[in-house]
Amino acid sequence: MYFPSLRFKQAMVSSSVHPSPSTQQEHESRPGRPRNKSKLGCRECKTKRVKCDEAYPTCKRCQRQGLVCSSVPRLTQWQVETPWLSLQPKTHVNRRLLQFWLEKASQALVIDPENNPFSFSILKHVAQSPALLHAIQSVSASHEQYFPAKTPILALEERGKAIVCLRREINQIQRAPYTQFLTIMLLALMQIADHDPKDYGKQHLFGARTLINNMLQDTSMLTTNDPVFRLCLGSYLYWDMCSSFLVEPCEPQGLDLSTLSLAVHRMGDWHHPMYGTCSRLLLIIANIGRYCRQIHDMPQNRNPMQEAILEAQLRAWTTSPPNPDLGHLYEAFRNHGLVFIYRSRAHAQRACPTDPDVAESQEPLILQYAEQTIRHLISIPESSNYLNFQSLPLLTAGSELNESNGFLRDQVRGRLRAIYSLNRLPANLMALQLVEDLWDTRDSGNPSFWLSHTLQKDWRLLLG
């Protein structure tokens, strides 16, 4: 789907929240004048005062030297005006931040930038939800600066406005699931980008679960092909896959898994813009994450029958990816689930030994699946938007590589740096630090399960 470029006038959308004087100049800013020749380069090349080839997401110099590449955002000139801006003025639209979201930040949420419901097509929802607008502007204000440790004042202001407006909209609007869900998801993104590895946005996740449960209870959504319901459900499935092992087993899960499974079954292979046709696979892996966290914390509760069921579901899952690169990503996800099960099983067997040889016998199989996972991922070009979805399998598989896998270790390092350069989330650099720590312990003869290592560090990284 093609979306034309835009040019904003001074515009506002409905809310009772006004911008502070300190941000008024920001609202009045306009895109810069076009240049005949681009002179933009990454920050690292500018610091060294050397020419940058501007390759994206990592320039060749940074890639060659193993550096993290920080490119300068490049936005287009907007030429067309849109009718949605003729609403009653109450909340100022920050044109530059909204443009940055539409053209840059929102692209990290999908596999195909040309079919992105979170980009230009979101404007009609932004016009109805000041909370969503402020959440978008908060993410943009930090994303363009690589989510710095000291969050920009403008981003904090916009986040505060988003929270105030969301509370009001939840109380006033009986059912607006899409805007509320997306607002909560973006607020969670700001939470996990706050350089606090202990906070994975749990409260936002639980809030999203409540919305999804409410939608699942609406039978009309389960019996129709409502694209909004499917968009929210699929986005939640991916979020759940990336966080299920972070939720402590003693906490109330708040999930109606049977109803959720039924909804996923009915959704089938519907192509979700965030990840494509692997909805059922995401649910299986999320359930694996929940189970693995339970037996990690309570090895005595290991259930071989449940493991066998999860493994069988993982192996039996199939789909028809539209292209080979997406097929590589799906196989990496499947292998991530297998490595997760086997490593958790070995961890539980060591904690409650019945047959000491069983755990050791799984090591070659775990390494085999880990190597396959990395090879699938590096088969996908770094220039692909699929790069954004590789962090979690990279950590799981990468942590299993031994000293003889020097080439694959270098590929993991390069990929995690490239992912950070693309989506700018600091969790990716923390994941790189984790695998380096895990390789050191493995090389010293004391291998550690990556989940145990992260929990011991009191890190709860939301990757993906």
N, C-alpha and C positions, 0 to 999 in steps of 0.2 A: 504494500500500500504506500502511495507517495503522499507526503505531506509538504505543502509549499512553505517557503520561508516567510517570516512575518516581520513587521515593523510595528512596535507599540507606540501609541500615544500615551500621555499621562492618563493612567487608567486605574480603576479601583473595583473591588468586588465586595459583596455584602458582609458586614461584620460591624461590631461596635468597638473594635480595637483599633486605635490610631497609631501611626508610626511616631517614634520619638524624634525630637528635633535633631538628635545626633545622627539619625539615619536618613534624614530628608535628602541630603546631598547624594546619598547612594541611590535613592529612588529616582533622582533626576538624571542619573548617568546615562550616557548613550554609547552604543558600540563605537569603537575607534574607526578612523578613516582607513579605507582599504589601501593596501600596498601592492605595487606591481610585482614585487619580489618579496617572498617571505624571508624575514630575518630572525625568525623565532627559533630558538634551540632549547635544549634541556638545561636545567639549572646547573648541572655538573659541568657541562661544556662551557657554559658562560663563566662559571667560577674560574676555570682553568684558562679562559680566553682562547679557546680553540674552536675550530669550525665544527658544527654539529650537523650530521646528515638528516636529522629530524625524523628518523625511522620511528615507527610507533608500534608497540608501546615502549620499546627500548631502542635507543640509538646504538649504532655499531660500536662506537667507542666505549660506551658503558658496558655493553654486552661483552666486549673483548676483555675489559679490565675487571669484570665481575662487580660492577657498581650498580647501585639502585638508581634508575633513570627517572628524573622528574621533568616531564615535558610541560611546556607552557600551553594553556588552553587556547585553542583557536576557534573563534566563533564566526559565523557568516554574517553578512549584512542582510538585515531583514527588509523586504520590499513590499510585502502585502499586509494590509490591515485585516483584522478579523472582527466580525459583528459581535462576538460575545463580550467585547470590551465596552459596550454601550450601556452597562448596568448602572444602577444608582451608586454613587461613590461613597464608600464608607471605609474601606481598607485599601491602602495604596499597594499597587503591584510593583515590586522591584523588577523592572524590566530586564536588567542584565542577569539577575539571579534566575529568573524564570526562563530566560533564553538559555542560560547555561544548563539548566535542568533538561530542557527539551532537546537540546543538541548534544549534550555531553553526558551528564551524570545519569540520566535515565537509561542510557544505552548499556550500562553495566547490569541491568536487570533482565536482559533478554538475550536470546541466541541469534536473533535476526533484527538488526537495527531498522530494516525497512518495514517490519511488521511489529511495531512497538506500541501497545495500548497505553503505556506509561508515558509516552512522549506527547506529540501534538494532539492526539485524540483525547487526552486527559483534560484539555482546556474546558470542555463543557462541564466536567465534574468540578474543576477548580472554581468555576464561576458560581457553583452552588455551595461550595464548602470552603470558607475561610480557613478552617483548620488544616485542610489539605494544602492550600496555597502556602501557608506559613511553614508547614512541615517541609514542603519542597524547597522553599527559599532558605530554610535552615540547613538542609543537606547541601544545597549548592554553595552556600557561603563557606562551609568547611571543606567540601569536596574539592573545590578549585584550588585550595591551599594544602591539599594532601592531609586533611584532618589533623592539624597541628595539635601538639600536646596542650597548648593554651588556646582553647576554642575561641575563635573570633567573637567579639562582642555582638556583632550583627547576627551571627548564627544562634547565639544564646537568646537574644531578643526574639528571634523568629520562633525558636523552639518553645519559649514561654508562651507566646501568643497562640501557637498551635495547640498546646495543652489546654489553655483557657477556652479556646473556641471548640475544641473537641468535646470537653465536658458539657458545654452548652448545647452542642449539636446532638449529643447522645440523649440529653434530657428533652430536647425540643422535637427532634425528628424521630418518628416511630421506627422507621426502617430505611436506612441508607447504607447498606452493608459494604458496598464497594468503597465509598469515600472514607468511611470509618476504618475499614480494614487497612486500606492503603496508608492512611494517616498513621495508624498504630505501627505499621511495618516500617515506615520512614522514621518515626520516633525511635524505634528499636535500633535502626541503623545508626542514628546519632548516638545512642547509648553505647553501643559496642565500639564506636569509634572514639570513645572518650579516654583511651589509653589506660583504662582500668581493667586489667585482665580478669578480675574477679567477677565482673558484671557482664553477663551475656544478654542482657535485656529480658530477664525472666518475667518481670511484671508485664512487659509488652507482649511477650509470648503467651502468657496466660490470658491477657485481654483478647488477643487474636483468637485463642481457643474458644473463648466464650462466644465470640461472634460467629465462628464456624459452627459451633454446636447449635446456636440459635438458627442458623441457616439450614443445618441438617434436619432440625425439627420441623421446618416448613416443608411439608410434603410436596407442595407445588413445585419447589425447586428440584426435588428429587425425581419428579416425573416429567420434567421438561428439559429441553436443551438450553437452559438459560446461560448465555455466555458470561454474564457477570458472575453468576454463582460458580461456574467452572473456573473462571479467572482467579477468583478468591480462593477456592478450594485448592487449585493447583499451586498457587503461591504459598499457601499454608503447608501443603505437603512437602515442598522443598525446604521451607523453614524448619518444619518438624524433623526432617531427615538430618539436618545439620545441627540440631540441638537436643534430640531425644536422649542422648547419652550424657548431657550436661545436667538434666533435671535429676535431683536426688530421688532415689526410690521411695523415701519416706514422705515426700511431698505429694499432695493429691494431684493425680495426673489430669483430671478434668476432661478426659477424652472418652467419647462413646465410640470405641473402636469398631464395634459391629456395624453401627450405622455409617461410620466413616468408610469402612471397607465396602459396604454396599454402594455408597455414592461413587467411590472410585471405580468399582466394577461397572456401574452404569455409565460413567464418563468414558470408559474404554480407552481407545488410542486417540482421543481428541488431541489435536496438536496445540499444546500450551505454549504461548510465546516465550515463557521463561526457560523451558527445558525440552520442549517437543513432546514426544509420545511415550514417555516413561513414567507416567503417574503411578501405575501399580508397583513398579520397581522402587520408587521413592517410599511408598508406604511400607514395603517389605523391609527396606533398609532402616527406616525409622523404628520399626518394631524390633529389628536386630539391635539397634542402639539402645533401646529401652532394656532389652533382655541382658545385653552385655554389661550395662551399668549395674544391673541388679546382681549379677553373679560376680562382678568385680568387687562390690561392696560386701556381698554375702556369698562367698564361694560355696558354702555348705548347701545353698539352695539351687545349685546347678541342676538343670532338668535336661538330660540327654534327649528325651523325646521331643521337647520343644525345640532344641537345637536342630534335630533332624528335620522337623517340619519347616523351620525357617530356611535351612540349607536347601531343602527340596524346592521350596517356593522360589528361592533365588535362582536355582539352576533351571527351573521350568519356565521362568518368565521369558517372554519373547515379544518382539515388536518388529516393525519394518521401518528403520530410520530412513529419512529422505536422502541422506548422503553418507558417505563413508566416515567423515570426521565425527558426525554425531554418533555413528555406530561405535567408534573408538571410545567416545565419552561414556556411552552406556556400558560397554564392557569394563571400563575402568571402575564405574560405580558398582557393577556386579562383583568384581574382584575385591573392591574395598569391603563389601559386605562379607565376602568369604574370609578374607584376612582377619576382619574384626571378630568373626565367630571363632576361628581357629585360635587366634591369639588369646581371646578371652577364655576359651576352653583350657588352653595350656596354663594360663594364670590360675584358674580355679583348681586344676589338678595339682599344681605345685603347692597351693595353699592347703589342699586336703588330699594328700597323696594316698592313692590306693595302688597304682601301678606306676612307679617312677619312670618306666621306659616309655609310657604312652605320650607324655608331653614332649619328650625329646624326639620321638618319631615323627611329630608333626612339623618340625622345623624346616626340612627340605621343601615340604608342600607349601608352607607359608612363604618361604623365599621365592618359590616358583611363581605364586600368584602375585607377589609384590613386584617382581621383575616384569611380569606381563602387564601389570597396571601401569607402571612407568612407561613402558614401550608404547602402550596404547595412547597415553597422554602426550608423549613427545611426537607422536605421529600427526598430531593436530598442529597446524602452523601457529606460531605466536601471534600472528596478526588476526587470528580468528576470535570472534566474540565468545567462543566456547572456552577460551582461556579463563574467563571469570569464574567458571564452575569447577575448577580443578583442585582447589586448595585442600579440601578434605581428603580425597583419595591420594593426593601427593603426600600428605602428612602420614596417613595410615600405611601406605606402601613404602614411602621413602624411609620411614623409621626402621624398616626391616632389612635394609640393604647392609651388607657387610663390607669389609675392606676390599674384597675382590671386585666390588661393583663401583669402582671409582668413576667410570664414565657415567653411569646412571645417577650417582650421587651429584655429579656436576650438573646433570640435566635437571635434577630436583632443585638445586640451588638457583639455577638460571630461571626456571619456571616460576618459582615463588617470588623472585625479584620482579619478573615481568608482570605477574598478576598484581603485585602491589603498584607497579607503574600504571596499570590499566584501571584498577578500581580504587586504588589509593587507601585501602583500609589497612591500618597498622597491624591488624591481626595476622596478616600474611608475613610480615617481617618477624613477628613473634613465632610463627610457625617455623620459619627458617631457623631461628635460634633454637627451637625445640629439637628439630631434626639434627642439628649440629651437636647438641648436648647428648642426644640419644646415640649418635654415631660414636661419640667419645666413650660413652659407657660400654657400648657393644665392643668397640675395639680393645677396651681394657679387660675384656672377659666377663663383664657384668651386664649383659643385655637387660633392658627394661621395657616393659609394655608402655606404649606411648600414652595410653589413657592413665595408667598409674603415675607416670612422670608428670603429666599436666596437673593431675589432682594434687600430687605432692607439692608442686609449685604454687598451688592455689590459683591456677589459671583455668578460666572457663572461656576458651576461645570459640567464637562462632565463626566458622569458616565456610566458604562457599558463596 
